[in-house]
Amino acid sequence: MNTQHDTSNWRARFEQDGYAIIPQILDPAVHLDPLVREFTQIIDNLRAANLPFAQYKELGSSASFDARIKQLLSNSGQLFIQDLNISCPAKPGLPADTPIALLESVYRLLTSAEVLDLVSCIVGDEIVANPIQHARVKPPEARIAAAPIVSPHASDALHQGLGITANNALRKRTPWHQDAAVVTPDADTTELVTVWVPVTDASEENGCLQVLPGSHHVGLRVHCPGETSDLTAAQAQIAGTAKRLPALRGDIIVLHRHLLHASLPNHSDTVRMSLDFRYQPCGQPSGRALLPAFVVRSSNDPSSVVKSVEQWRTQWLRAREVLSAGQLKPLAPRWSALDEMCA
């Protein structure tokens, strides 16, 4: 698919509003169906390990991804957020076996020409894939609320140690925030851009993104730490009319690092899943020095480009090993809950 036919139009919208939707830039059969297949295998492994055998067998081989993940989350009473995530937190001392979904389909999409051609329109042709990247699974809230309370489980300890709770925004409504708020101060001027990819259709009912158009022009806002690992933009700084951004499989949403955005809750009976990647120009700080950043396009130094899924996986696993040794300093919190704008 050609990303160049409307570059000037969407690039102008991005500059003015802080976001742009590029419709049907991806081929679902090529870019998204392989993702669903590989994530389905992870879900099936978790179902087999955490559900009674009879319950596991209730769903046959033709069951949908949606049905499988709803069964797992509704009946296990566990989070499994990190099991499905495509990165690990920059947290010294994290368990050496912290799961990371280092799937070939993720690498293929992360480095695809369709995505990188879009990114190059903003940051140029020397591109690094920033390590702040996530897979986000948003199940129906009604089903999760009705999930059974189970005895302590290894998944509980893992997620508690990583600061993830049942109320974390990876599961429910993502609060208003800017993506630049989660980087370290050395990356404040890094030209970070977010590429948001709906793996399933994202509707207003199942929890699509919402944005405050033009809010990126103000710059970085104060963000307040809360009960979860998420930061929330101070309420006094949130003003304007939110615009909801429903998106179909094959669409891409590009976000400016200073754009205030959030997501809606999932009031449907289907799972909403998305990936978010971040990119930046080569040579700029990533804001996550403890995690691996990958050169994905460079004509100045072609030898620096990560050229295989094996190389990509190896760097992530090496970073996890270094973090688990526990000898690094944790990231210092940028804002305090005692900040006058957070009180």
N, C-alpha and C positions, 0 to 999 in steps of 0.2 A: 504494500500500500504506500502511496506517495504522500510524504509529510510536507512537501514543499508547496503544494498548490495554493494553500491559504495562509502561508507563514506570516505575511504582513498583517493580515486581519487578526489572527489570534495573538500575535506578538503585541499589537497595539492594544488589544483588550487586556492582555496581561499587564502591560505598563500602566494602564489607566485604572483598572479595577483590582489588580493584585492576584488575579486568577484567570484561567482560560480553560474552557472545555473543548477538547479536540475530538469530535465524534468519529467513531469507527475507524480509528487509526491502527488498531490491532485486529488481527484475524483470530477470532476465538478458537477455531480448530487448531491453529498453529501455536498460539501464544498462551491460551488459557486452559484448554482441555487437558494438556499435559500436566499443568499445575493441579487441576482437580484430581487427576488420576494418582499423582504422587501423594497429595494430601489425603486422599481416600485410603491409601495404604497405611499411612500413619494412624489414621482414625481406626482402621480395622485392627491394627496391632494393639492399640489402646483398648478397644472394645474387647478383644480376646483376653487381655491381661486384667481387666477391671470389671467385667460383667460375668454373671453366672453363665455357664456354657449354654444352657437352654435359652436364655435371653439373647445371647450372642447369635444363636442359630435362628432366631425369629426372623431376622432379616436375611434374605437370600442374596445371591451374587448380583442380582439385577437391581438391588435397592439403591436409591439415589444417594449422592453425597449428603444432601440435606437430611434425609432420613437417618443415615448412619450417625452423623454428628449429633443430631437431636437425641437419638437413643443414648449415646454415650454420655452427654452432658446431663440429660434428664434423669438417668438412672444410676450414674456413678456417684453423683454429688461432689465431683472433683472439678478443678478448674482447667487443667491441661493447657493453660495459655502458653507457657514456655515450650511445651512439647510441639506446638504448632508455629512457634515464632522462628523467624529467619535470621535472628541475631541473638546475641546474649548481652546482658547488661554489663556496663563497665564497672563492675563491683568486685574489688579485691576480696579474695576469700570465697568466691562462689564455688559451689561443688564442682569437682573435676568432671563429673558426668552430667552437668547441666545440659539438657537437650537443646539442640539447634537444628532446625529443619533445613539443612544444607542440600537442597534438592537441585537436581540438574535443571529442572524446568524454571526454577527461580533464577539461576545463573543465566540461562538463555534469555529470559525476559529482561533481566537487569542490564545485559550487554547487547540487547537487540538493536539493530539499525533503526527500527521504527522509534524506539525510545530515545536513543542517543542523538538522532537527527533533530528531534524536538528540543532536547536539552542544549544542543549546540547553538540553537537560535538565541539562547539566553546567555550562556556562559562561554561560548566559543568552542573551538574544536579540540582543546586540551582539557580532557574531562576526567575527573576522579569520582568514583562512586563512594559517597560518604557512608561510614559504617552505621549511621542511625537509620535503620531500615526495619520494617515490621510487617508481619502478617497479622491481620486483625480479624478475628471471628466474633461476630455479634449475633448470638443466638436470640430467639424470641424471649422477651423478658418474662412472659407468663409461664413459660416452661421452666425457666431457671428458678423462678420463685417457688415453683411447686416441686423442685428437686428434693429427694430425700436427704435427711441429715444422716451422715454416715460416720463411722468411727475414724479416728485420725489415720491419715494415709501419707505415704511418702510424698505425694504430690502437694499436700498441704504444707509440709515443712519446706519444700523447695520454694513454693510461691511466697510463703511468709518471709523467708530469708531474702527474697528478691524484691520485697515490698509490694507484691501483688495480692490483692484481696478480692473477695466476691463482688465488691462494689467498684473495682477498678474500671477505668474507662475503656480498657480493652474489651470489656464484656458489656458495658452499659453505655450510657450517653457520654461521649467525649466532651469535656468542658471547653469553654472558650479559651483559646491559647494561640500563641505564635510559635512556629517551629524553631525560630531563632532562640527561644527562651531556654531550650534544653541543651544548648551548646555551652562550652566553657568560654569565658570572656575573651580569650585570645582569638576566637573565631567570630567576634562581633562584626567584623567587616567582610567575612567570607561570603561570597556570592552564592549562597545556598539556595537551591531550588528543589521543591518537592514534586515528585511525580506520583499521583494517586491513581491506582488501577483497580477498578471493580472486578473482582473475580466472579462474583454473581451480580445480577442487576441490583442497583442500589436505588430504592424508591423512598419517597417521604415516609411511607408506612414502615419500612424495615430499617430505617436509620441512615439515610444518606447524609452527606456533608451539608453544612450550612456555613455561609461566609458573611462578613461585613465588607461589602465592596468599598475599595478605596482606603481601608484602614491601614494598609501597608505604608501609606505616605507619612505617618506619624513617627515611625521607627519602633524601637524595642520598648515594650511596656513592662511594668512591674508585674511579676507573677507570684502567686501565693501558694506555698506548699499546703497540702491538705492531708486527709486521712489515708490516701493512697499514694502511689508513686507518681501521680500526675501533678503537674503544675497548672494553676488556673489563673488567667489574667485577672487582675484586681477589678472588682465589679465596677468601681468608679470610672474605669477607663473604657468600659464597653458601652458604646452608644451607636445609634443608627438602626436601620432596618435590615434584618437578616434576610439573605437570599438563599433559598434551598436549591441544592444542586443534584437532582436525580440524574443518574448515569447508567448507561447500559453496558453490558459486556462488550468490549471492543473500544469503548471510549477511554480517554485519559483526561484527568484533571491536573493541571499544572498550577502550583501555588507559590507565591512569593514568600520568602522567609518571615516577613513581618505582617503577613495577612492574618487578621483575627479570624479563626474558624473553629468549628465544633462539629459534632454530629448529633443527629436526632436519636431518640430511643427506638428500639425495635419493637413495635406493637403488632407486627405481623406474626404469622406462624411459620415463617421460613428463616433460615440462617442467612445473614449478610456477611460476605467475606470480601476483604480487600487487601491489597499490598500497597505499602508506601515506600518508595525509594527516594533518596536524596542525593543530589549531585552538586559538584562545585568545580571551579577551575583548578587545574594542577597548580601546585605551589602554595596554596592557601591552607591555613590550619583547618582541621576537620571538626574541632570542638569535642573530639573523642580520642585523645591521644593514646588511650589504653586499648583501643580497638583498631582493627586493620582497615585502612582506606585503600581503594584499588584504582589504579589508573586503567580506564576502560577505553580511552581513545586518545591517541597522541601521534601527531606527525613529526613533532620535534624529537621525540625519543620513543620510537616504536617498540624498542626492547623492554620498556617499562610496563607495557600493557599486560594485564592478566589475561592469558590466552586460553585457559582451560578451567573446567569446573574443578578439576583436581587441585590446581594451584589455589583457586578461590577457597575451597574447603580447607586445605592445609593451613592457610593463613588464619582462618577463623579458629581452627582447632588449636593452633599454636597460641593464639591470644587467650583462649579459654584456659589453657594449661598455665600460662604465665599468671593470669588473674587468680587461678585457684591456689597458687603457691602462697598468696596472701601477703606478699612482701611489698606491694605497691600501696601508695596512699589513695584513699577513696576520694572521689570528686567532692570538692567543698561545695556546700549548698550556696547558691547564688543569692537567694532571697530568704528572709526569715518570716515566719508566720507573725512575728511581732512588728513587722514593718507597718508604718502608720496607714498605708493603703490596704493592708490585709486585716486590720483590726475590725 
